[in-house]
Amino acid sequence: MNRMMRGQIGPRFLVYILGLLIMSLGIVLLIVANLGATPWDVLHVGLYYQLGLTIGSWSIIVGIVILIVSSLISKEFPKTGAYINMILIGVFIDLYLLLPFMQTPDHLFGKILMFAAGVIIYCYGMGIYISARFGTGPRDSLMMALTMKTGWKVGPVRSCMEIIVLIIGWQLGGPVFWGTIALSLSIGPIVGFALPQCQALTDRFLAHLKKEKVFIAH
């Protein structure tokens, strides 16, 4: 086991779950705001419109397909964190969507506020779950597998993935609007700003727990 993780699996897992909960809330706010969702959620919503089930179910099903493709490309099984990420985000999305107050605002101003809150919450949730260093999700696993296979840089690979998924989701009737473009332009910079903050906060939290453990042991 990695020395960094030794003795801190529990706390790191709690941070990981918290991050997934927050990120899933951001995803749902973006979907409910109805101003455009992330490319992957455009696909999930489009599949929901065409085939039924739930948005969270399609998030999990698409995740399973992605992990299979990633395994075939990289010739190795994804890490445990990818499976946890896939299942929990799908479950959390459906649970949030069941909340009675999770409704699209009647006015544009309310939609914009919900959308903006969704972007911030989504990015900081991502920063928190990544800061736990407990593994990434299926989409990131596929991105890394394609990067190793093609020799391309991460940026072009991720962009191609997002464009292809967005086109498929749009053809299925998923929610593509100006917010989708805004998301594509803003998520990277916001995550780049949020991740160092989340990492510093998580590291401080884990260091504090470690000091308390040492103090109790003495």
Short mmCIF file of the C-alpha atoms (twelve columns), coordinates in Angstrom:
data_MODEL
# 
_entry.id   MODEL 
# 
loop_
_atom_site.group_PDB 
_atom_site.id 
_atom_site.type_symbol 
_atom_site.label_atom_id 
_atom_site.label_alt_id 
_atom_site.label_comp_id 
_atom_site.label_asym_id 
_atom_site.label_seq_id 
_atom_site.Cartn_x 
_atom_site.Cartn_y 
_atom_site.Cartn_z 
_atom_site.pdbx_PDB_model_num 
ATOM 1   C CA . MET A 1   0.000   0.000  0.000   1 
ATOM 2   C CA . ASN A 2   1.214   3.485  -0.781  1 
ATOM 3   C CA . ARG A 3   2.876   5.027  2.284   1 
ATOM 4   C CA . MET A 4   0.846   8.199  1.811   1 
ATOM 5   C CA . MET A 5   -2.386  6.218  2.052   1 
ATOM 6   C CA . ARG A 6   -1.362  3.930  4.913   1 
ATOM 7   C CA . GLY A 7   -3.521  4.481  7.994   1 
ATOM 8   C CA . GLN A 8   -5.644  7.099  6.205   1 
ATOM 9   C CA . ILE A 9   -7.884  5.006  3.980   1 
ATOM 10  C CA . GLY A 10  -10.984 5.812  6.048   1 
ATOM 11  C CA . PRO A 11  -10.551 9.611  6.149   1 
ATOM 12  C CA . ARG A 12  -9.562  9.747  2.490   1 
ATOM 13  C CA . PHE A 13  -12.601 7.693  1.546   1 
ATOM 14  C CA . LEU A 14  -14.848 10.098 3.474   1 
ATOM 15  C CA . VAL A 15  -13.325 13.050 1.604   1 
ATOM 16  C CA . TYR A 16  -13.782 11.126 -1.649  1 
ATOM 17  C CA . ILE A 17  -17.473 10.462 -0.930  1 
ATOM 18  C CA . LEU A 18  -18.018 14.091 0.094   1 
ATOM 19  C CA . GLY A 19  -16.479 15.241 -3.176  1 
ATOM 20  C CA . LEU A 20  -18.688 12.913 -5.209  1 
ATOM 21  C CA . LEU A 21  -21.783 14.111 -3.319  1 
ATOM 22  C CA . ILE A 22  -20.931 17.747 -4.014  1 
ATOM 23  C CA . MET A 23  -19.996 17.122 -7.654  1 
ATOM 24  C CA . SER A 24  -23.230 15.171 -8.246  1 
ATOM 25  C CA . LEU A 25  -25.225 18.070 -6.816  1 
ATOM 26  C CA . GLY A 26  -23.493 20.369 -9.281  1 
ATOM 27  C CA . ILE A 27  -24.346 18.015 -12.160 1 
ATOM 28  C CA . VAL A 28  -28.015 17.973 -11.161 1 
ATOM 29  C CA . LEU A 29  -28.198 21.759 -10.781 1 
ATOM 30  C CA . LEU A 30  -26.779 22.135 -14.291 1 
ATOM 31  C CA . ILE A 31  -29.305 19.667 -15.717 1 
ATOM 32  C CA . VAL A 32  -32.287 21.182 -13.880 1 
ATOM 33  C CA . ALA A 33  -31.295 24.764 -14.792 1 
ATOM 34  C CA . ASN A 34  -32.014 23.731 -18.403 1 
ATOM 35  C CA . LEU A 35  -29.423 26.059 -19.917 1 
ATOM 36  C CA . GLY A 36  -27.113 23.301 -21.153 1 
ATOM 37  C CA . ALA A 37  -25.276 20.487 -19.406 1 
ATOM 38  C CA . THR A 38  -21.809 18.955 -19.643 1 
ATOM 39  C CA . PRO A 39  -21.274 16.860 -22.815 1 
ATOM 40  C CA . TRP A 40  -21.499 13.570 -20.907 1 
ATOM 41  C CA . ASP A 41  -24.698 14.626 -19.175 1 
ATOM 42  C CA . VAL A 42  -26.137 15.741 -22.517 1 
ATOM 43  C CA . LEU A 43  -25.590 12.113 -23.574 1 
ATOM 44  C CA . HIS A 44  -27.113 10.696 -20.367 1 
ATOM 45  C CA . VAL A 45  -30.183 12.916 -20.610 1 
ATOM 46  C CA . GLY A 46  -30.561 12.129 -24.331 1 
ATOM 47  C CA . LEU A 47  -30.482 8.388  -23.610 1 
ATOM 48  C CA . TYR A 48  -33.044 8.929  -20.846 1 
ATOM 49  C CA . TYR A 49  -35.349 10.770 -23.264 1 
ATOM 50  C CA . GLN A 50  -35.062 8.051  -25.902 1 
ATOM 51  C CA . LEU A 51  -34.909 4.851  -23.862 1 
ATOM 52  C CA . GLY A 52  -36.284 5.567  -20.398 1 
ATOM 53  C CA . LEU A 53  -34.683 4.333  -17.146 1 
ATOM 54  C CA . THR A 54  -33.156 7.244  -15.193 1 
ATOM 55  C CA . ILE A 55  -30.377 9.751  -15.850 1 
ATOM 56  C CA . GLY A 56  -28.320 8.225  -13.047 1 
ATOM 57  C CA . SER A 57  -28.833 4.737  -14.493 1 
ATOM 58  C CA . TRP A 58  -27.508 5.883  -17.855 1 
ATOM 59  C CA . SER A 59  -24.535 7.499  -16.144 1 
ATOM 60  C CA . ILE A 60  -23.700 4.090  -14.658 1 
ATOM 61  C CA . ILE A 61  -24.400 2.126  -17.874 1 
ATOM 62  C CA . VAL A 62  -22.279 4.477  -19.985 1 
ATOM 63  C CA . GLY A 63  -19.586 4.262  -17.309 1 
ATOM 64  C CA . ILE A 64  -19.569 0.447  -17.556 1 
ATOM 65  C CA . VAL A 65  -19.173 0.615  -21.349 1 
ATOM 66  C CA . ILE A 66  -16.359 3.144  -20.974 1 
ATOM 67  C CA . LEU A 67  -14.520 0.953  -18.445 1 
ATOM 68  C CA . ILE A 68  -14.793 -2.057 -20.770 1 
ATOM 69  C CA . VAL A 69  -13.394 -0.027 -23.678 1 
ATOM 70  C CA . SER A 70  -10.647 1.385  -21.449 1 
ATOM 71  C CA . SER A 71  -9.680  -2.129 -20.333 1 
ATOM 72  C CA . LEU A 72  -9.520  -3.366 -23.933 1 
ATOM 73  C CA . ILE A 73  -7.354  -0.428 -24.993 1 
ATOM 74  C CA . SER A 74  -4.977  -0.423 -22.016 1 
ATOM 75  C CA . LYS A 75  -5.082  -4.226 -21.490 1 
ATOM 76  C CA . GLU A 76  -5.464  -3.760 -17.743 1 
ATOM 77  C CA . PHE A 77  -8.361  -3.501 -15.307 1 
ATOM 78  C CA . PRO A 78  -9.316  -0.021 -14.079 1 
ATOM 79  C CA . LYS A 79  -8.627  0.803  -10.442 1 
ATOM 80  C CA . THR A 80  -11.290 0.284  -7.786  1 
ATOM 81  C CA . GLY A 81  -11.915 4.019  -7.515  1 
ATOM 82  C CA . ALA A 82  -13.260 4.093  -11.080 1 
ATOM 83  C CA . TYR A 83  -16.030 1.618  -10.189 1 
ATOM 84  C CA . ILE A 84  -16.895 3.438  -6.959  1 
ATOM 85  C CA . ASN A 85  -16.991 6.752  -8.813  1 
ATOM 86  C CA . MET A 86  -19.219 5.338  -11.555 1 
ATOM 87  C CA . ILE A 87  -21.797 3.768  -9.250  1 
ATOM 88  C CA . LEU A 88  -22.028 6.475  -6.600  1 
ATOM 89  C CA . ILE A 89  -22.356 9.405  -8.993  1 
ATOM 90  C CA . GLY A 90  -25.211 7.645  -10.793 1 
ATOM 91  C CA . VAL A 91  -26.964 6.902  -7.495  1 
ATOM 92  C CA . PHE A 92  -26.408 10.421 -6.141  1 
ATOM 93  C CA . ILE A 93  -27.763 12.023 -9.342  1 
ATOM 94  C CA . ASP A 94  -31.009 10.066 -9.114  1 
ATOM 95  C CA . LEU A 95  -31.390 10.801 -5.398  1 
ATOM 96  C CA . TYR A 96  -30.921 14.541 -5.919  1 
ATOM 97  C CA . LEU A 97  -33.424 14.522 -8.782  1 
ATOM 98  C CA . LEU A 98  -36.024 13.010 -6.432  1 
ATOM 99  C CA . LEU A 99  -35.900 16.050 -4.141  1 
ATOM 100 C CA . PRO A 100 -39.230 17.937 -4.490  1 
ATOM 101 C CA . PHE A 101 -37.581 21.368 -4.578  1 
ATOM 102 C CA . MET A 102 -35.190 20.423 -7.400  1 
ATOM 103 C CA . GLN A 103 -37.241 22.233 -10.060 1 
ATOM 104 C CA . THR A 104 -36.322 24.437 -13.026 1 
ATOM 105 C CA . PRO A 105 -36.856 28.118 -12.086 1 
ATOM 106 C CA . ASP A 106 -39.622 29.940 -13.922 1 
ATOM 107 C CA . HIS A 107 -37.521 32.979 -14.842 1 
ATOM 108 C CA . LEU A 108 -34.253 33.299 -16.757 1 
ATOM 109 C CA . PHE A 109 -32.491 35.030 -13.847 1 
ATOM 110 C CA . GLY A 110 -33.243 32.086 -11.567 1 
ATOM 111 C CA . LYS A 111 -32.012 29.652 -14.217 1 
ATOM 112 C CA . ILE A 112 -28.770 31.605 -14.588 1 
ATOM 113 C CA . LEU A 113 -28.245 31.623 -10.806 1 
ATOM 114 C CA . MET A 114 -28.857 27.863 -10.631 1 
ATOM 115 C CA . PHE A 115 -26.532 27.282 -13.563 1 
ATOM 116 C CA . ALA A 116 -23.758 29.417 -12.048 1 
ATOM 117 C CA . ALA A 117 -24.123 27.649 -8.693  1 
ATOM 118 C CA . GLY A 118 -23.999 24.310 -10.513 1 
ATOM 119 C CA . VAL A 119 -20.727 25.198 -12.245 1 
ATOM 120 C CA . ILE A 120 -19.025 26.269 -8.995  1 
ATOM 121 C CA . ILE A 121 -20.347 23.307 -6.992  1 
ATOM 122 C CA . TYR A 122 -19.422 20.860 -9.765  1 
ATOM 123 C CA . CYS A 123 -15.853 22.162 -10.026 1 
ATOM 124 C CA . TYR A 124 -15.230 22.253 -6.274  1 
ATOM 125 C CA . GLY A 125 -16.785 18.802 -5.860  1 
ATOM 126 C CA . MET A 126 -14.390 17.544 -8.506  1 
ATOM 127 C CA . GLY A 127 -11.494 19.220 -6.712  1 
ATOM 128 C CA . ILE A 128 -12.458 17.616 -3.388  1 
ATOM 129 C CA . TYR A 129 -12.836 14.089 -4.746  1 
ATOM 130 C CA . ILE A 130 -9.573  14.324 -6.705  1 
ATOM 131 C CA . SER A 131 -7.766  15.689 -3.632  1 
ATOM 132 C CA . ALA A 132 -8.560  12.454 -1.771  1 
ATOM 133 C CA . ARG A 133 -6.370  10.606 -4.321  1 
ATOM 134 C CA . PHE A 134 -8.683  7.630  -4.235  1 
ATOM 135 C CA . GLY A 135 -8.915  7.085  -7.982  1 
ATOM 136 C CA . THR A 136 -10.552 8.777  -10.946 1 
ATOM 137 C CA . GLY A 137 -13.756 8.024  -12.833 1 
ATOM 138 C CA . PRO A 138 -14.422 6.023  -16.025 1 
ATOM 139 C CA . ARG A 139 -14.128 9.027  -18.361 1 
ATOM 140 C CA . ASP A 140 -10.677 9.903  -17.039 1 
ATOM 141 C CA . SER A 141 -9.654  6.245  -17.315 1 
ATOM 142 C CA . LEU A 142 -10.665 6.237  -20.993 1 
ATOM 143 C CA . MET A 143 -8.853  9.519  -21.563 1 
ATOM 144 C CA . MET A 144 -5.618  8.123  -20.146 1 
ATOM 145 C CA . ALA A 145 -5.983  4.858  -22.092 1 
ATOM 146 C CA . LEU A 146 -6.478  6.747  -25.382 1 
ATOM 147 C CA . THR A 147 -3.585  9.060  -24.554 1 
ATOM 148 C CA . MET A 148 -1.244  6.101  -24.077 1 
ATOM 149 C CA . LYS A 149 -2.588  4.330  -27.183 1 
ATOM 150 C CA . THR A 150 -2.435  7.283  -29.590 1 
ATOM 151 C CA . GLY A 151 0.522   9.161  -28.159 1 
ATOM 152 C CA . TRP A 152 -1.522  12.368 -28.279 1 
ATOM 153 C CA . LYS A 153 -1.535  14.889 -25.472 1 
ATOM 154 C CA . VAL A 154 -4.319  14.824 -22.895 1 
ATOM 155 C CA . GLY A 155 -5.911  18.068 -24.119 1 
ATOM 156 C CA . PRO A 156 -6.672  16.988 -27.717 1 
ATOM 157 C CA . VAL A 157 -7.804  13.526 -26.584 1 
ATOM 158 C CA . ARG A 158 -10.215 14.960 -24.017 1 
ATOM 159 C CA . SER A 159 -11.508 17.538 -26.494 1 
ATOM 160 C CA . CYS A 160 -12.214 14.860 -29.117 1 
ATOM 161 C CA . MET A 161 -14.017 12.739 -26.533 1 
ATOM 162 C CA . GLU A 162 -16.179 15.654 -25.416 1 
ATOM 163 C CA . ILE A 163 -17.070 16.706 -28.979 1 
ATOM 164 C CA . ILE A 164 -18.050 13.175 -30.041 1 
ATOM 165 C CA . VAL A 165 -20.132 12.622 -26.912 1 
ATOM 166 C CA . LEU A 166 -21.777 16.039 -27.262 1 
ATOM 167 C CA . ILE A 167 -22.792 15.361 -30.875 1 
ATOM 168 C CA . ILE A 168 -24.270 11.954 -29.986 1 
ATOM 169 C CA . GLY A 169 -26.135 13.401 -26.983 1 
ATOM 170 C CA . TRP A 170 -27.440 16.312 -29.057 1 
ATOM 171 C CA . GLN A 171 -28.734 13.925 -31.726 1 
ATOM 172 C CA . LEU A 172 -30.548 11.999 -28.986 1 
ATOM 173 C CA . GLY A 173 -32.261 15.196 -27.822 1 
ATOM 174 C CA . GLY A 174 -30.010 16.045 -24.881 1 
ATOM 175 C CA . PRO A 175 -29.992 19.608 -23.449 1 
ATOM 176 C CA . VAL A 176 -27.525 21.565 -25.605 1 
ATOM 177 C CA . PHE A 177 -27.710 25.343 -25.144 1 
ATOM 178 C CA . TRP A 178 -25.366 28.270 -24.643 1 
ATOM 179 C CA . GLY A 179 -24.593 26.922 -21.177 1 
ATOM 180 C CA . THR A 180 -22.867 23.917 -22.751 1 
ATOM 181 C CA . ILE A 181 -20.396 26.241 -24.467 1 
ATOM 182 C CA . ALA A 182 -19.961 28.256 -21.263 1 
ATOM 183 C CA . LEU A 183 -19.223 25.038 -19.393 1 
ATOM 184 C CA . SER A 184 -16.639 23.946 -21.943 1 
ATOM 185 C CA . LEU A 185 -14.825 27.267 -21.587 1 
ATOM 186 C CA . SER A 186 -15.110 27.698 -17.820 1 
ATOM 187 C CA . ILE A 187 -14.739 24.282 -16.184 1 
ATOM 188 C CA . GLY A 188 -11.020 23.914 -16.916 1 
ATOM 189 C CA . PRO A 189 -9.970  27.279 -15.428 1 
ATOM 190 C CA . ILE A 190 -12.316 26.937 -12.432 1 
ATOM 191 C CA . VAL A 191 -11.102 23.404 -11.628 1 
ATOM 192 C CA . GLY A 192 -7.526  24.649 -12.038 1 
ATOM 193 C CA . PHE A 193 -8.307  27.316 -9.421  1 
ATOM 194 C CA . ALA A 194 -10.303 25.042 -7.104  1 
ATOM 195 C CA . LEU A 195 -8.099  21.933 -7.085  1 
ATOM 196 C CA . PRO A 196 -5.081  23.482 -5.285  1 
ATOM 197 C CA . GLN A 197 -7.418  24.923 -2.644  1 
ATOM 198 C CA . CYS A 198 -9.168  21.581 -2.142  1 
ATOM 199 C CA . GLN A 199 -5.860  19.714 -2.079  1 
ATOM 200 C CA . ALA A 200 -4.426  22.062 0.543   1 
ATOM 201 C CA . LEU A 201 -7.586  21.749 2.665   1 
ATOM 202 C CA . THR A 202 -7.609  17.934 2.405   1 
ATOM 203 C CA . ASP A 203 -3.895  17.691 3.201   1 
ATOM 204 C CA . ARG A 204 -4.378  19.950 6.236   1 
ATOM 205 C CA . PHE A 205 -7.332  17.841 7.403   1 
ATOM 206 C CA . LEU A 206 -5.399  14.569 7.039   1 
ATOM 207 C CA . ALA A 207 -2.314  16.016 8.718   1 
ATOM 208 C CA . HIS A 208 -4.475  17.140 11.644  1 
ATOM 209 C CA . LEU A 209 -5.944  13.639 11.995  1 
ATOM 210 C CA . LYS A 210 -2.480  12.126 11.871  1 
ATOM 211 C CA . LYS A 211 -1.250  14.426 14.636  1 
ATOM 212 C CA . GLU A 212 -4.262  13.543 16.785  1 
ATOM 213 C CA . LYS A 213 -3.602  9.836  16.222  1 
ATOM 214 C CA . VAL A 214 0.031   10.199 17.248  1 
ATOM 215 C CA . PHE A 215 -0.979  12.233 20.323  1 
ATOM 216 C CA . ILE A 216 -3.533  9.618  21.420  1 
ATOM 217 C CA . ALA A 217 -1.012  6.819  20.856  1 
ATOM 218 C CA . HIS A 218 1.374   8.522  23.273  1 
# 
